[in-house]
């Protein structure tokens, strides 16, 4: 039986509740909690600004991946949560600009995009979780 372990990698922003940033059962496949637009001091970064939140979320996820000894090329799958469907076009544009900078490409991880009523705090517009594989 695999031993389940929960991790909060160095450099990760403060969790916004009773959870860890990462869960793993075999140290090769890791499940990263949804990353939010949280500044280093725990405050909401980019309030009412989807682009600012998008960039902060990817920065936070990058910090978690780095703390695990990996990077975006270790991502197996994303799940994206948004609270406003009108931000989907902006999301697609920002992702098209960012992904060639953070991934080897030309192919990128699968993504499931969900539009939800709200996130853990009403000020959050965007959340991104990932499944990661480390050697």
C-alpha positions as CSV (number, residue, x, y, z in Angstrom):
1,X,0.0,0.0,0.0
2,X,1.3,3.5,-0.9
3,X,2.0,6.0,1.9
4,X,0.1,9.2,1.3
5,X,2.1,12.4,2.0
6,X,1.1,16.0,2.0
7,X,3.6,18.7,1.1
8,X,4.0,22.5,1.2
9,X,7.1,23.2,-0.9
10,X,9.5,26.0,-0.1
11,X,8.4,29.2,-1.8
12,X,4.7,28.4,-2.0
13,X,2.3,31.1,-1.0
14,X,0.2,30.7,2.1
15,X,-2.6,28.1,1.8
16,X,-6.1,29.7,2.0
17,X,-7.6,27.1,4.2
18,X,-7.0,23.7,5.8
19,X,-5.2,22.0,2.9
20,X,-1.7,21.3,1.7
21,X,-0.4,22.5,-1.7
22,X,0.6,18.9,-2.8
23,X,-0.5,15.4,-2.2
24,X,1.3,12.3,-3.4
25,X,1.1,8.6,-2.9
26,X,4.3,7.4,-4.7
27,X,6.5,10.5,-5.0
28,X,6.3,10.3,-8.8
29,X,2.7,11.5,-9.4
30,X,1.8,14.6,-7.4
31,X,-1.6,16.3,-7.2
32,X,-1.2,20.1,-6.8
33,X,-4.0,22.0,-5.1
34,X,-5.7,24.8,-7.0
35,X,-3.4,27.8,-7.0
36,X,-5.0,31.2,-6.5
37,X,-3.9,34.8,-6.9
38,X,-2.3,35.0,-3.5
39,X,0.5,37.4,-2.8
40,X,3.5,36.3,-0.6
41,X,1.8,38.1,2.4
42,X,-1.4,36.0,1.9
43,X,-3.5,38.9,0.4
44,X,-5.4,38.7,-2.8
45,X,-3.3,39.9,-5.7
46,X,-4.9,41.6,-8.7
47,X,-8.3,42.2,-7.2
48,X,-10.9,42.6,-10.1
49,X,-8.1,42.1,-12.7
50,X,-8.2,38.8,-14.5
51,X,-4.9,39.3,-16.3
52,X,-3.0,40.1,-13.0
53,X,-4.6,37.1,-11.3
54,X,-3.7,34.8,-14.3
55,X,-0.1,35.9,-14.0
56,X,0.0,35.5,-10.2
57,X,-1.6,32.1,-10.4
58,X,1.0,30.8,-12.9
59,X,3.8,32.4,-10.8
60,X,2.5,30.7,-7.7
61,X,2.3,27.3,-9.5
62,X,5.8,27.9,-10.8
63,X,7.0,28.4,-7.2
64,X,5.3,25.2,-6.1
65,X,6.9,23.2,-9.0
66,X,10.3,24.7,-8.2
67,X,9.9,23.8,-4.6
68,X,9.3,20.2,-5.6
69,X,12.4,20.2,-7.8
70,X,10.4,20.5,-11.1
71,X,9.0,23.0,-13.6
72,X,6.1,23.3,-15.9
73,X,7.4,20.6,-18.2
74,X,6.5,18.1,-15.3
75,X,2.8,19.0,-15.6
76,X,0.7,16.1,-16.8
77,X,-2.7,17.9,-16.7
78,X,-4.4,21.1,-15.7
79,X,-7.8,21.8,-14.4
80,X,-8.8,25.5,-14.7
81,X,-11.6,27.2,-12.7
82,X,-13.0,30.6,-13.7
83,X,-15.9,32.6,-12.3
84,X,-16.7,34.7,-15.4
85,X,-17.2,33.1,-18.8
86,X,-16.4,36.5,-20.4
87,X,-12.8,36.0,-19.3
88,X,-12.4,32.8,-21.4
89,X,-11.1,34.8,-24.5
90,X,-8.6,36.7,-22.3
91,X,-7.5,33.4,-20.8
92,X,-6.9,31.8,-24.2
93,X,-4.9,34.9,-25.3
94,X,-2.8,35.0,-22.2
95,X,-2.2,31.3,-22.3
96,X,-1.1,31.5,-25.9
97,X,1.5,34.1,-24.9
98,X,2.7,32.4,-21.8
99,X,2.9,28.7,-22.7
100,X,5.7,29.0,-25.3
101,X,7.8,30.7,-22.6
102,X,7.3,28.1,-19.8
103,X,7.0,24.8,-21.8
104,X,9.3,23.1,-24.2
105,X,6.4,22.7,-26.6
106,X,5.0,22.4,-29.2
107,X,2.4,20.4,-27.4
108,X,1.0,21.3,-24.0
109,X,-0.7,19.5,-21.2
110,X,-4.4,18.7,-21.4
111,X,-6.7,21.1,-19.6
112,X,-10.3,21.0,-18.4
113,X,-11.8,24.4,-18.1
114,X,-14.8,24.9,-15.7
115,X,-16.8,28.1,-15.1
116,X,-18.1,28.1,-11.5
117,X,-20.2,30.3,-9.4
118,X,-17.3,31.4,-7.1
119,X,-14.0,30.4,-5.6
120,X,-13.1,30.2,-1.9
121,X,-13.0,34.0,-1.7
122,X,-15.2,36.2,-3.9
123,X,-12.2,38.3,-5.0
124,X,-10.6,35.3,-6.7
125,X,-11.4,35.1,-10.5
126,X,-9.1,32.2,-11.5
127,X,-7.8,29.0,-10.0
128,X,-5.5,26.4,-11.5
129,X,-4.7,22.9,-10.3
130,X,-2.2,20.5,-11.7
131,X,-1.2,16.8,-11.8
132,X,2.6,16.6,-11.9
133,X,5.0,13.8,-12.6
134,X,8.5,13.8,-11.1
135,X,11.2,11.2,-11.7
